[in-house]
Amino acid sequence: MDYSDTVTKKSRAIHEDDEEKEFHQRMKSFNGLSAKEWASLSMNIWSDVSSPRNDFQKEHGAVYPVKLVERLLLMYSRELDNVFDPFLGIGSTIIGCQNLNRNCIGTELNPEFAQLAQQWLVENSGIFQNTLNLKYLVVNDDCRNLDKYIAKNKISLTITSPPYADFIQKSVEDREKVHKTSLIKHSNNSTVKQYSDNEDDFGNLPYPEFIKQLKVVLSKNYEITKPGGYSCWVVKDHRDTKNKIPYIPFHSDLARAGEEVGWKFHDLIIWDQSKQRKLILLGYPSIFYTNQNCSFIVVFRKFI
Ligand SMILES: C[S@@+](CC[C@H](N)C(=O)[O-])C[C@H]1O[C@@H](n2cnc3c(N)ncnc32)[C@H](O)[C@@H]1O
């Protein structure tokens, strides 16, 4: 046996030791991650989760990327866990769950979006391909009825993004009237549109009522979550300069609303979207405003 054989054997033994160590770490951790994987997912500013939109995502216009869902799933849940999305849209949360072997149920008020979610779900991995007997359910209903479908303490993780009160309507009006020819209308690839005329649609509620109704959802969400479980809300802050309100801190209002119904405000992640958006000239030449090119992920946890 020559020297190179000895080196190869030694490095194989080290490699096997490392693999065994990682295996034990994965068994020990609540989310099935090794210490190395855990550390690599622990950054609090994300700028690498955006991805090009497919036809389903273009139909909706206000979706989050499946990559973002998958990262949250890896961090806050393990395989076979139950995941929930109260504002399902066209189902990005379910697709992430299918890809990473979690069960998922979501509620969506708009029947067209619920239908699209159902189609995407089937197209993503086809019927009969689910060998682990996982469950995926799209419910076309108001999320305030979530307790009709889910029993207490069943959900490990919620991932969601609510409408942002009636700010969408304001942006649509703004684009129609004020920014007909400005950069706002043409840049950022954004397709701002109202979700529906339904009075139960959170996108039609004025901000104070919106926060009140979100509290109802947060409270029921708390009840169906297992002790120790997590709830992640992807949101954006806003401005209402027309009414002289320079900054509406939605992410902190949401965090407070969650705490008032029992959640612990556990973490805050910044989703940096500046690479996907062009800078717009705001307030020039009299008042300086920054461009709001990031979203926040407010993470709640239920005490054990
Ligand atoms: C920001 S979008 C969510 C998009 C989703 N994350 C995705 O990637 O497809 C918010 C969704 O909440 C829905 N919605 C509004 N009010 C609702 C309610 N009361 N119950 C359930 N869904 C509602 C809207 O129709 C819209 O599709």
The ligand as a MOL file (V3000), in Angstrom:
LIG
                    3D

  0  0  0     0  0            999 V3000
M  V30 BEGIN CTAB
M  V30 COUNTS 27 29 0 0 0
M  V30 BEGIN ATOM
M  V30 1 C -50.8580 39.2650 -0.9540 0
M  V30 2 S -52.0350 38.1520 -1.5730 0 CHG=1
M  V30 3 C -51.3220 36.5760 -1.1470 0
M  V30 4 C -50.5250 35.9600 -2.2700 0
M  V30 5 C -49.9140 34.6300 -1.8910 0
M  V30 6 N -48.8960 34.7840 -0.8800 0
M  V30 7 C -49.3100 33.9590 -3.1210 0
M  V30 8 O -48.0720 33.9250 -3.2360 0
M  V30 9 O -50.0600 33.5140 -3.9820 0 CHG=-1
M  V30 10 C -53.3610 38.2710 -0.4410 0
M  V30 11 C -54.5560 37.3830 -0.7630 0
M  V30 12 O -55.5020 37.4490 0.3020 0
M  V30 13 C -56.7990 37.2300 -0.2550 0
M  V30 14 N -57.8020 37.6690 0.7390 0
M  V30 15 C -58.2600 38.9180 0.9900 0
M  V30 16 N -59.1580 38.9150 1.9890 0
M  V30 17 C -59.2860 37.6170 2.3980 0
M  V30 18 C -60.0610 36.9530 3.3960 0
M  V30 19 N -60.9190 37.6250 4.1830 0
M  V30 20 N -59.8990 35.6080 3.5450 0
M  V30 21 C -59.0510 34.9040 2.7430 0
M  V30 22 N -58.3200 35.4650 1.7580 0
M  V30 23 C -58.4040 36.8140 1.6000 0
M  V30 24 C -56.7570 38.0330 -1.5500 0
M  V30 25 O -57.7420 37.5830 -2.4570 0
M  V30 26 C -55.3100 37.7750 -2.0210 0
M  V30 27 O -55.2580 36.7090 -2.9490 0
M  V30 END ATOM
M  V30 BEGIN BOND
M  V30 1 1 1 2
M  V30 2 1 2 3
M  V30 3 1 2 10
M  V30 4 1 3 4
M  V30 5 1 4 5
M  V30 6 1 5 6
M  V30 7 1 5 7
M  V30 8 2 7 8
M  V30 9 1 7 9
M  V30 10 1 10 11
M  V30 11 1 11 12
M  V30 12 1 11 26
M  V30 13 1 12 13
M  V30 14 1 13 14
M  V30 15 1 13 24
M  V30 16 1 14 15
M  V30 17 1 14 23
M  V30 18 2 15 16
M  V30 19 1 16 17
M  V30 20 1 17 18
M  V30 21 2 17 23
M  V30 22 1 18 19
M  V30 23 2 18 20
M  V30 24 1 20 21
M  V30 25 2 21 22
M  V30 26 1 22 23
M  V30 27 1 24 25
M  V30 28 1 24 26
M  V30 29 1 26 27
M  V30 END BOND
M  V30 END CTAB
M  END
